[in-house]
Amino acid sequence: MQPTLNIQAQKVLFDEKQVNEVLPKTEVVHIWCTRTVWSCVYGMMETERQYNECLKQGKKVRPIQFVEIESANHFVHWDEPEKFWAATVNSIN
């Protein structure tokens, strides 16, 4: 399953043809939390690295905003909904 998810993520975020043809005005907000499991943090770091690399190469990729929620885990929407909704509303505004 992991290879399939990687292919899908690469296409939807970093494939210039897909970005221009499928929902071209869509922006992505990647919300991550500082007290989560390592795999979630690694996923954010790798996505951010790839995003910045694409920008340096001048590629037209989907805009991604990385939003950090301090002192929360990957269940922030359940454990601390106030923090989750504050980050969500702030990223929309």
C-alpha positions as CSV (number, residue, x, y, z in Angstrom):
1,M,0.0,0.0,0.0
2,Q,2.9,2.4,0.8
3,P,4.1,2.5,-2.8
4,T,0.6,3.4,-4.0
5,L,0.2,6.2,-1.5
6,N,3.6,7.6,-2.5
7,I,2.6,7.6,-6.2
8,Q,-0.7,9.3,-5.4
9,A,0.9,11.9,-3.2
10,Q,3.6,12.7,-5.8
11,K,1.0,13.2,-8.5
12,V,-1.4,15.3,-6.6
13,L,1.2,17.5,-5.0
14,F,4.2,17.7,-7.3
15,D,3.2,16.6,-10.8
16,E,3.0,19.8,-12.9
17,K,0.5,18.3,-15.4
18,Q,-1.8,17.1,-12.7
19,V,-1.6,20.3,-10.7
20,N,-2.5,22.3,-13.8
21,E,-5.3,20.1,-15.0
22,V,-7.0,18.7,-11.8
23,L,-8.4,21.3,-9.4
24,P,-5.6,23.8,-10.4
25,K,-6.6,26.5,-7.8
26,T,-6.6,24.0,-4.9
27,E,-4.1,24.8,-2.1
28,V,-3.0,22.3,0.5
29,V,-2.7,22.9,4.2
30,H,-0.5,20.3,6.0
31,I,-1.3,20.5,9.7
32,W,1.2,18.6,11.9
33,C,1.7,18.4,15.7
34,T,4.9,18.5,17.7
35,R,4.0,15.6,20.0
36,T,3.0,13.0,17.5
37,V,4.6,9.8,16.4
38,W,7.8,10.0,14.5
39,S,6.3,8.8,11.2
40,C,3.9,11.7,11.1
41,V,6.8,14.2,11.7
42,Y,8.9,12.4,9.1
43,G,6.0,12.6,6.6
44,M,5.8,16.4,7.1
45,M,9.5,16.9,6.9
46,E,9.8,14.8,3.7
47,T,6.8,16.6,2.1
48,E,8.3,20.0,3.0
49,R,11.7,19.0,1.6
50,Q,10.2,17.8,-1.7
51,Y,8.0,20.9,-1.9
52,N,11.0,23.2,-1.4
53,E,13.1,21.3,-3.9
54,C,10.4,21.6,-6.5
55,L,10.1,25.4,-5.9
56,K,13.9,25.7,-6.2
57,Q,13.7,23.9,-9.6
58,G,11.0,26.4,-10.7
59,K,8.3,23.8,-11.0
60,K,4.7,24.8,-10.8
61,V,3.4,22.6,-8.0
62,R,0.4,22.8,-5.7
63,P,0.8,25.4,-3.0
64,I,1.4,23.9,0.4
65,Q,1.2,25.7,3.7
66,F,2.7,23.8,6.7
67,V,1.0,24.5,10.0
68,E,2.5,23.4,13.3
69,I,0.4,22.8,16.4
70,E,2.5,22.9,19.5
71,S,2.2,20.3,22.3
72,A,-0.4,18.2,20.5
73,N,-0.4,14.7,18.9
74,H,-1.9,13.2,15.8
75,F,-5.3,13.0,17.5
76,V,-5.4,16.8,18.1
77,H,-8.9,17.0,16.5
78,W,-10.1,14.6,19.2
79,D,-8.0,15.5,22.2
80,E,-7.7,19.3,21.8
81,P,-10.3,20.4,19.2
82,E,-9.9,24.0,20.1
83,K,-6.2,23.9,18.9
84,F,-7.2,22.0,15.8
85,W,-10.0,24.4,14.8
86,A,-7.9,27.5,15.6
87,A,-5.2,26.2,13.3
88,T,-7.7,25.3,10.6
89,V,-9.5,28.7,10.8
90,N,-6.2,30.5,10.8
91,S,-4.9,28.7,7.8
92,I,-8.1,29.5,5.9
93,N,-8.0,33.2,6.8
